[in-house]
Every structure is written in C-alpha cells, then in structure tokens.
C-alpha cells in the first residue's frame, strides 16, 4: 500500500517536470570484435534512452562505422558515425557505447562498417511513440513537430474524445485518482481501528 501511495504522490510531479522540448539520444551497449559488431550480452536491454541533445563526435580516423535510424516507413530518419576504437589503434576487442539521435518514429538502428556492409540491427520500436500509421494521435504526444508523417497540417489541439489523457486533463485525472486512493486508505484504516476497539471491549 505504501508503494502505491508514493507512486500516486509523485507521478503528477514527474509529468509536469518534463520539458516539452526535451531532447533525447539512444545509448547503445555494443561489443566490438576485430571489425565485427554485436549487442553487449551483459545488458538486458540493448540500448537506453538518455535525456540530452545529440552532439556529433569529432574523429581523427578515416575508418568510421556508420549507423542509421530507420523509421516505420523504412526511411533513414537519422544517421550517425562513430569510431569503435576511440582513436586507439591498438584496440581490437571490447565493450563500447554508441550514442545516436533519438527518432520519435524509430523502428530500428542499422550499423555498417566503413565499406557500407551491414554489421548489426537493433530494434528500437518499443521506445517510439510515433508509429507512422497515418493517424495523428495527439494523446500519445504526436504532433506536427515530433511526428510530421502523421500530423502534417494538424493543429496541435486534442479533440474532445481524445483529450482525456492529455495535458491538464491528465493532471486532473491523476489528482482525482490520488484523492480516491488516499480516501480509501484512511477509510480502511479507520475501519481497522474500529474493529480493534470492538475486540478489546
């Protein structure tokens, strides 16, 4: 009961604290082995989503690996380059971390060697809120900026039937649920106290 109480106490705060224009990056956990690339098996999840703005790296080598974020329309929505050796020519094998720009409708990340041959594919669709289905789902966070494939020309205003779980309505709903949980908690506690008093009489 205490865990449930804390969740409803802090959930509205977390919702309001997230900036509307917050930038994100993918952080891939990989393993490099003499030209080959694999997902790091020591991590349950092959990548994380980090709240920061993507900054392309600067390199001092010509033999870079390339990655692409492919969206649900099978288009290359973003590309990035990285040096698995990090400038160390003696590095042959080991764990590496690679950052890539977050794509709201990202389906998968495809990694290539310096010759353009595909090395690895990691699916990222579970962390995408834009699905390129042709429907502008405003309650999911889709808008003309974050999901142009679905929301081109759509005014960013939720329709009445979809506005229940968006913006202010979401906060009101959370507060209402919080009040119900707190009321139920104290009502049950009061009932238990009455039962104890009766048993002692």
N, C-alpha and C positions, 0 to 999 in steps of 0.2 A: 504493500500500500504506500509506503514511503517513497519508493521509486516512482510510482505513478504520480504521486503528488508533486515531486520535483520536476518531472517531465512537463506537466501542465503549467508549472510555475515559470519555467524558463523558456518554453517553446515560443511564446509571443515575443519575448525579448530577442531571441535568435532571428526570428522572421524580420523584425524591424531593424536589426543591426546590420543586415546585409545590404551594402550599397547597390543601387540599381545598375551602375555602370562598372561593377566589379569585373576585372579581367581574370582569366584562368589559364593554366597550362597543364598539359599532360606531363607526368613524370614516369617514364618507362623504366622498369627494372630489367636489365638485359645482361646477357653474358656473351662476351666476345672471345672467340677461339680461333686465332690464326686465319682471319678472313671470314669466318662463319659467325652468324649471329643467332642467339637463342633467347627465349624468355628465361629469366632467372628462376630456377625451380625452388629457391629458398623463400620466395614470396608467394603467398596465397593468391594475391591479386597481381596481375602483370603490370599494372600501372596505377597511379594515384592522380587525383585532380588537385592542383595546388593553386591557391588564390594569389596570383601575381601576374604581371604583364610579361608576355614573352619577349625576350631580347635575343636576337640572333647572335651567335658566337662569332668571334674573330679567330681565324686559323692561320697557321704558318706551314701548312702542308697542302699539296695538290690532290692527295688521295683521300678524298672525303666520302663518307657514306651519306646517302640521301634518304629522307623519309617523306611520305605523303599521307595526308589525312584525306581519306575518301569518304564522301558523303553518301546518303541513301540513294542519290541519283547516279551513283558511280562516277562522280566527278572529283577531280583533285581539288579539294577546297582549300588546302594549305600545303606548303612544302617547307622542309627544314633540312639543314645539313649538320653533320656532326663528325668529329674526329674521335673514334673509339680509343685511340692511343693517347689522346690529350697531349700531343706533342712529344710523347716519349717513344722514340723509335724502337726501344728495347721491349716495349710492352707487346706481348704475344697473346696472352690469355688472362681473363679475369672478369670480374663484375664491373659493369658500367651503368651509369644512369644518363638517360637522354631526355631532354625537355623538348616539347613541341607545342605549337599554338593550339589552344582548345577550339574545337569547332562544334557549334551547337547541334548540327545535324550530322556529326561524325559517325560513320559506320565502322571503319577500320583504319588502322595505321599500317602502311606497307613500307618496308625498309629495303633499300637497294644498295649494292656495292658500288664501287667507283666506276664500274663498267656498265651499270644500269641493270644488272641481273638481280632478280628478286631474292632476298635472303630470308625474310620473315614477315608474317602478317599477324597483327594483334587486333582483335575486335574491340571496339570502344563504344558500341551502340548502347550499352547499359547506362552510360553516363550522359547520353544525349537526350535533350528534352524536345528537340525539333526533329520531326520524322519525315518531312518532305512528302506528306500524304495529300497535299493539296487543300487541307483544311487549316485555317488559322485558329489554333487552339489557344486563345488568349489566357485561359485559366492555367495553362501549363507554362506560361512565360514566353510563348511565341509572340513575336511582333515583327514589324517591318524591318527592324534593325537586326534582331537576333535570328530571324527565320524568314528571309526575303522570298524563298521559294514557295512558302505557304501564305505569306502575309503581304505580298506586294500590293500597295494601294489600299490596304485595310487600315482604317482608323483605329489606333490603339485604345479602344474603349470596349470593355467586356459587355456582351449582350446580357439582358436580364436573366435568361435561362442559364447562362454560363458564369454569371458573376458571383455565385455563391461562395466559391473557393478562391477568390482573387482579392487582392488589395485589402481595403478596410473591412470588407465582409469577412475575410479570413480571420482578421484580428478579433472582430466581434464574436465570431463563432468560437474561437479559442477561449475567449474570456467567458462566454456562456458555459462552455463545457467545463472550464476550470471551476466556475461557481457551483455547477451541479456536483462535481467531484468533491469539492470542499464541503458542500452541504450534506452530501451523503455520508462523508467521513464522520462529521460531527454528530449527525443523526444516529449513526450506528454506534458511535462511542457513547452517546447519551443512553441509548438502549441497553448497552452492556453494563453501564453504571447502575441503571435501574434494576437490572437483573441481579447484580451483585448485592444491592441493598435489600432486595426481597429475600435473597437466600440467607442473609445474615439475621433477618428478623425471626 
